[in-house]
Amino acid sequence: MARLILNGKSAQLPEVREAVFARRAAGDALEVRATWEAGDAERMAEQAARDGVDRVIAGGGDGTVNEVLNGLMRVPRERRPVLGILPLGSANDLATSLGLPLACEPALEAALSLPAHRIDVPRLDDWHFLNMATAGFGAEITSSTPKGLKRLLGGGAYSLIGAVKAWHINHYAGRIRWPEGERRVEVCLLAVGNGRQSGGGHLLTPQATLDDGRLDVLILHDIGSLTQLRAMRHELETRPARGTHVDTLRVDWLAFEADEPVPLTLDGEPARRQGFTVTIDPAALWLAVSTDCPLLSRPA
């Protein structure tokens, strides 16, 4: 038995209803639960796991997937069902980087039938995420992009807002610590990736995989002019371990203590904190993905 936890805003979409009816007609045992308010998807996912459901499908955007994930992580590891994804959001960064179908019926069929692979689950303080946590500039873009614009332009909305904000980039001073060291930084953007892209297709941690037990970290700093932005773009292509504008790390954990509250996003969901620690729980969850998924380092 599979259970689809569907973002309530998508519940009446004709293509969603048609996809559900088509999969039932094909013989899939599929229950549907629709959310009403924030927190519903988390509660429904936890209940599905406790009901012994074999596969839970998150139907919505990256935020819905994140809520479902956190519900599943509230039950013991051995009782967590397989997580499938029906991407219905504006950006769908995780589904896109996983190589999942984006059309409704093929995506639902994939969520129901793809093999399960064990993946790592990062956690920022008390909240789990699957794809990416960002602090600073990227989080400002995501949190300030109006929902109506997201629906109208899809992932392009983030690029539009980012272009407007590019000339007013804030830097957040603080101290970063990781297992091998620590240093004082002024961060424009801090990205901690289990997946690879965020903000509607921006490739921030291109070497990340979901099953290697490590976090991929990108730090952008010292950006205040068009010339520096061009230099940063070059360093983003070469990915130095420590550059003038770009640093990269691969770590088991990372902590950032800022001098002031910093805007954050966890799988696209906004927050604000002055300090946080990111850790990773290896092989914590089963995810429905194809055997040739680009985010897997080992075959399923």
C-alpha positions as CSV (number, residue, x, y, z in Angstrom):
1,M,0.0,0.0,0.0
2,A,1.2,3.5,-0.9
3,R,-0.1,6.8,0.5
4,L,0.1,10.1,-1.4
5,I,0.4,13.1,0.9
6,L,-0.7,15.9,-1.4
7,N,-0.2,19.6,-0.9
8,G,-3.8,20.9,-0.5
9,K,-3.3,23.6,-3.2
10,S,-2.6,20.9,-5.7
11,A,-5.5,18.6,-4.7
12,Q,-8.0,19.9,-7.3
13,L,-5.6,20.1,-10.2
14,P,-7.1,18.0,-13.1
15,E,-3.7,16.5,-14.0
16,V,-3.2,15.3,-10.4
17,R,-6.7,13.7,-10.2
18,E,-6.2,12.1,-13.6
19,A,-2.8,10.7,-12.6
20,V,-4.3,9.2,-9.3
21,F,-7.2,7.6,-11.2
22,A,-4.8,6.2,-13.9
23,R,-2.5,4.6,-11.4
24,R,-5.5,3.0,-9.5
25,A,-6.8,1.7,-12.8
26,A,-3.4,0.2,-13.5
27,G,-3.7,-1.7,-10.2
28,D,-1.7,0.4,-7.8
29,A,-3.1,0.5,-4.2
30,L,-2.9,4.2,-3.6
31,E,-4.5,6.2,-0.8
32,V,-4.5,10.0,-0.9
33,R,-4.4,12.5,2.0
34,A,-4.5,16.3,1.3
35,T,-3.0,18.9,3.6
36,W,-4.9,21.9,4.9
37,E,-2.3,24.0,6.8
38,A,1.4,24.1,7.7
39,G,2.5,21.0,9.6
40,D,-0.1,18.7,8.1
41,A,2.3,16.9,5.8
42,E,4.7,16.2,8.7
43,R,1.9,14.7,10.9
44,M,0.4,12.7,8.0
45,A,3.8,11.2,7.1
46,E,4.5,10.2,10.6
47,Q,1.0,8.6,10.9
48,A,1.6,6.8,7.6
49,A,4.8,5.3,8.9
50,R,3.1,4.2,12.1
51,D,0.2,2.7,10.0
52,G,2.8,0.4,8.3
53,V,2.4,2.0,4.8
54,D,5.1,0.7,2.5
55,R,5.7,3.8,0.4
56,V,4.9,7.5,1.2
57,I,4.7,9.9,-1.7
58,A,5.2,13.6,-1.2
59,G,3.0,15.5,-3.7
60,G,4.0,19.1,-3.9
61,G,7.1,21.4,-4.0
62,D,10.4,21.1,-2.2
63,G,8.7,22.4,1.0
64,T,6.2,19.6,1.0
65,V,8.9,17.0,0.5
66,N,10.7,18.6,3.4
67,E,7.7,18.3,5.7
68,V,7.1,14.7,4.7
69,L,10.7,13.9,5.4
70,N,10.6,15.4,8.9
71,G,7.5,13.3,9.6
72,L,9.2,10.1,8.5
73,M,12.3,11.0,10.6
74,R,10.2,11.1,13.7
75,V,9.7,7.3,13.7
76,P,12.4,4.6,14.3
77,R,14.7,4.0,11.3
78,E,13.5,0.4,10.8
79,R,9.8,1.6,10.5
80,R,10.4,4.4,7.9
81,P,8.7,3.6,4.6
82,V,10.2,4.4,1.2
83,L,9.8,8.1,0.2
84,G,8.6,8.9,-3.3
85,I,8.3,12.3,-4.9
86,L,5.5,13.7,-7.1
87,P,7.0,17.2,-8.0
88,L,4.3,19.8,-8.2
89,G,6.2,23.0,-7.1
90,S,7.6,26.0,-8.9
91,A,11.3,25.0,-8.6
92,N,11.3,21.2,-7.9
93,D,15.1,21.4,-7.4
94,L,15.4,18.0,-5.8
95,A,13.2,16.1,-8.3
96,T,15.0,17.8,-11.2
97,S,18.5,16.9,-9.9
98,L,17.3,13.3,-9.2
99,G,16.3,13.0,-12.8
100,L,12.6,12.3,-12.0
101,P,9.8,12.9,-14.5
102,L,8.1,16.3,-14.0
103,A,4.9,15.5,-15.9
104,C,2.2,14.4,-13.4
105,E,1.3,10.8,-14.4
106,P,4.8,9.6,-15.3
107,A,6.1,11.2,-12.1
108,L,3.4,9.4,-10.0
109,E,4.1,6.1,-11.7
110,A,7.9,6.6,-11.0
111,A,7.2,7.4,-7.4
112,L,5.2,4.2,-7.0
113,S,7.5,1.9,-8.9
114,L,11.2,3.0,-8.8
115,P,13.6,1.0,-6.7
116,A,14.5,2.2,-3.2
117,H,18.0,3.3,-2.4
118,R,19.3,4.2,1.1
119,I,20.3,7.9,1.3
120,D,21.8,10.2,3.9
121,V,19.7,12.8,5.7
122,P,21.3,16.0,7.0
123,R,19.9,18.0,9.9
124,L,20.3,21.7,10.7
125,D,19.9,21.8,14.5
126,D,16.5,20.2,15.0
127,W,15.2,20.2,11.4
128,H,16.1,17.6,8.7
129,F,16.5,18.4,5.0
130,L,17.3,16.3,1.9
131,N,18.6,18.7,-0.7
132,M,20.2,21.9,0.4
133,A,20.5,24.4,3.3
134,T,21.5,27.9,2.3
135,A,22.4,31.0,4.4
136,G,22.7,34.6,3.2
137,F,22.1,35.8,-0.3
138,G,20.4,32.6,-1.7
139,A,18.1,32.5,1.3
140,E,17.2,36.2,0.9
141,I,16.2,35.5,-2.8
142,T,14.1,32.5,-1.9
143,S,12.3,34.1,1.1
144,S,11.6,37.4,-0.8
145,T,10.3,35.8,-4.0
146,P,6.4,36.3,-4.0
147,K,4.5,33.0,-4.3
148,G,2.4,34.4,-7.1
149,L,5.6,35.1,-9.1
150,K,6.9,31.6,-8.4
151,R,3.8,30.2,-9.8
152,L,3.9,32.5,-12.8
153,L,7.6,32.1,-13.7
154,G,8.5,28.8,-12.1
155,G,12.3,28.6,-11.3
156,G,12.8,31.7,-13.3
157,A,11.3,33.8,-10.6
158,Y,14.3,33.2,-8.4
159,S,16.7,34.4,-11.1
160,L,14.6,37.5,-11.6
161,I,14.6,38.4,-7.9
162,G,18.3,37.5,-7.7
163,A,19.2,39.9,-10.5
164,V,17.4,42.7,-8.7
165,K,19.2,42.0,-5.5
166,A,22.7,41.4,-7.0
167,W,23.6,45.1,-6.5
168,H,22.6,45.1,-2.8
169,I,24.5,42.0,-1.6
170,N,24.7,41.6,2.2
171,H,27.7,39.9,3.9
172,Y,27.2,38.1,7.2
173,A,30.3,38.0,9.5
174,G,30.9,35.1,11.8
175,R,33.0,32.0,12.5
176,I,32.7,28.7,10.6
177,R,33.9,25.5,12.3
178,W,34.3,22.0,10.8
179,P,36.2,18.9,11.9
180,E,39.5,20.0,10.4
181,G,39.5,23.6,11.4
182,E,37.7,26.9,11.8
183,R,38.1,30.5,10.6
184,R,36.5,33.9,10.6
185,V,34.5,34.7,7.5
186,E,32.2,37.3,5.9
187,V,29.7,35.2,4.0
188,C,27.7,36.3,1.1
189,L,26.3,32.8,0.5
190,L,26.8,29.6,2.5
191,A,25.4,26.4,0.9
192,V,25.4,23.0,2.6
193,G,24.4,20.4,0.0
194,N,23.3,16.8,0.2
195,G,21.9,17.4,-3.3
196,R,23.3,19.7,-5.9
197,Q,21.0,22.6,-6.9
198,S,18.8,25.2,-5.2
199,G,16.8,28.3,-5.9
200,G,15.2,27.1,-9.2
201,G,18.2,25.4,-10.8
202,H,21.3,27.1,-9.5
203,L,24.0,24.4,-9.3
204,L,25.8,25.1,-6.0
205,T,27.3,21.8,-4.9
206,P,27.8,19.9,-8.2
207,Q,29.8,17.0,-6.7
208,A,27.4,16.2,-4.0
209,T,25.8,12.8,-3.7
210,L,23.0,11.6,-1.5
211,D,24.7,8.4,-0.2
212,D,28.3,9.3,0.6
213,G,27.9,10.3,4.2
214,R,29.4,13.7,3.6
215,L,28.2,17.3,3.3
216,D,29.4,19.5,0.3
217,V,29.9,23.1,1.3
218,L,30.1,26.2,-0.8
219,I,31.1,29.6,0.7
220,L,30.9,32.8,-1.4
221,H,32.5,35.9,0.1
222,D,34.1,39.3,-0.8
223,I,31.6,40.2,-3.5
224,G,30.7,43.8,-3.9
225,S,31.3,44.9,-7.5
226,L,30.7,43.7,-11.1
227,T,34.4,42.8,-11.5
228,Q,34.2,40.7,-8.4
229,L,31.1,39.0,-9.6
230,R,32.9,38.0,-12.8
231,A,35.9,36.7,-10.8
232,M,33.5,34.7,-8.6
233,R,31.9,33.2,-11.7
234,H,35.3,31.9,-12.8
235,E,36.0,30.4,-9.4
236,L,32.6,28.7,-9.4
237,E,33.7,27.0,-12.6
238,T,37.0,25.9,-11.2
239,R,35.9,25.2,-7.6
240,P,39.1,26.0,-5.6
241,A,39.3,24.6,-2.0
242,R,40.1,28.2,-1.0
243,G,39.9,31.0,-3.4
244,T,39.5,34.8,-3.4
245,H,35.7,34.6,-3.6
246,V,34.8,30.9,-3.4
247,D,35.7,28.2,-0.9
248,T,34.6,24.6,-1.0
249,L,34.6,21.9,1.7
250,R,33.5,18.3,2.1
251,V,32.8,17.6,5.8
252,D,30.9,15.4,8.3
253,W,29.5,18.5,10.1
254,L,29.7,22.3,9.9
255,A,28.8,25.0,12.4
256,F,28.3,28.8,11.7
257,E,28.1,31.3,14.5
258,A,27.2,34.7,13.0
259,D,27.4,38.2,14.5
260,E,23.7,38.8,13.6
261,P,20.7,36.7,12.6
262,V,21.1,35.2,9.1
263,P,18.3,34.3,6.6
264,L,18.2,30.6,5.9
265,T,16.4,28.2,3.7
266,L,16.0,24.4,4.3
267,D,14.9,22.8,1.1
268,G,13.5,26.2,0.1
269,E,11.7,26.8,3.3
270,P,12.7,30.1,5.0
271,A,14.0,30.6,8.5
272,R,16.4,32.9,10.4
273,R,19.0,32.0,12.9
274,Q,22.2,33.5,14.4
275,G,24.0,30.2,14.8
276,F,23.4,26.7,13.6
277,T,25.1,23.3,13.3
278,V,24.6,20.9,10.3
279,T,25.2,17.2,10.8
280,I,24.4,14.1,8.7
281,D,22.8,10.8,9.4
282,P,24.1,8.3,6.9
283,A,21.8,5.8,5.2
284,A,18.9,7.1,7.2
285,L,16.1,6.8,4.7
286,W,14.9,4.8,1.6
287,L,14.3,7.0,-1.5
288,A,12.6,5.9,-4.7
289,V,15.1,6.7,-7.5
290,S,16.3,5.1,-10.7
291,T,19.4,3.0,-10.6
292,D,21.2,5.5,-12.8
293,C,20.3,8.5,-10.7
294,P,23.1,11.1,-10.9
295,L,23.0,11.8,-7.2
296,L,23.9,8.2,-6.2
297,S,27.5,7.3,-5.7
298,R,26.7,3.5,-5.4
299,P,24.3,1.4,-7.5
300,A,20.9,0.7,-6.0
